[in-house]
Amino acid sequence: MSDTPVIGVLALQGDVREHLIALASADAQARPVRRPEELAEVDGLVIPGGESTTMSKLAVLFGMMEPLRERVRAGMPVYGTCAGMILLAEKILDPRSGQETVGGIDMIVRRNAFGRQNESFEAAVEVDGIEGGPVEGVFIRAPWVESVGAEAEVIAEHGGHIVAVRQRNVLATSFHPELTGDHRVHALFVDMVRAVK
């Protein structure tokens, strides 16, 4: 049982349940995290999709922003999807008023870059480090990465835009793999957590 990492899903907003299911299927013990004391008990964390401005404000309201930043700086593995990617960026190109980020990946992201809700789409995405062919990416008001710093590794692109990045223990995708039933991205993250546990 000691090899089974405990991975939280930040449960302030977004598709928390789908991530819990995907993590459990990738052999992690998954639990929702809303408070700093719950954050302290996990080996890794998923920041789900949702509305990045709202999530940022809720994280501040719930007293989670500083503990999150501290854990990321200390090397806790984190995986962010869609709005989670925005929260893990060092810089947002077009931030809303009062929008903060946790940071963790030296990248600049553009919010809603792929268009509005009604322009959502699915696409096959080749992700470096994931075997067995492309993963099915669900893009919903998705961001893309405008640029990355020297330490960030681009692991997937779509349509000429960066859609997945990894920097040390931090992983981020523009798309939602938790909505597809293909849990290979979550399995990659679970392996990342296991490697530092």
HELIX and SHEET records of a PDB file:
HELIX    1   1 VAL A   16  SER A   25  1                                  10    
HELIX    2   2 PRO A   36  LEU A   39  1                                   4    
HELIX    3   3 SER A   52  LEU A   61  1                                  10    
HELIX    4   4 MET A   65  ARG A   73  1                                   9    
HELIX    5   5 ALA A   83  LEU A   88  1                                   6    
HELIX    6   6 GLN A  117  GLU A  119  5                                   3    
HELIX    7   7 PRO A  177  LEU A  179  5                                   3    
HELIX    8   8 ARG A  184  VAL A  196  1                                  13    
SHEET    1   A 7 GLN A  29  VAL A  33  0                                        
SHEET    2   A 7 VAL A   6  LEU A  10  1                                        
SHEET    3   A 7 GLY A  44  ILE A  47  1                                        
SHEET    4   A 7 VAL A  78  THR A  81  1                                        
SHEET    5   A 7 VAL A 170  THR A 173  1                                        
SHEET    6   A 7 HIS A 161  GLN A 167 -1                                        
SHEET    7   A 7 GLU A 153  HIS A 158 -1                                        
SHEET    1   B 3 ALA A  89  ILE A  92  0                                        
SHEET    2   B 3 ILE A 105  ARG A 110  1                                        
SHEET    3   B 3 TRP A 144  VAL A 148 -1                                        
SHEET    1   C 2 PHE A 121  VAL A 125  0                                        
SHEET    2   C 2 VAL A 135  PHE A 139 -1                                        
END                                                                             
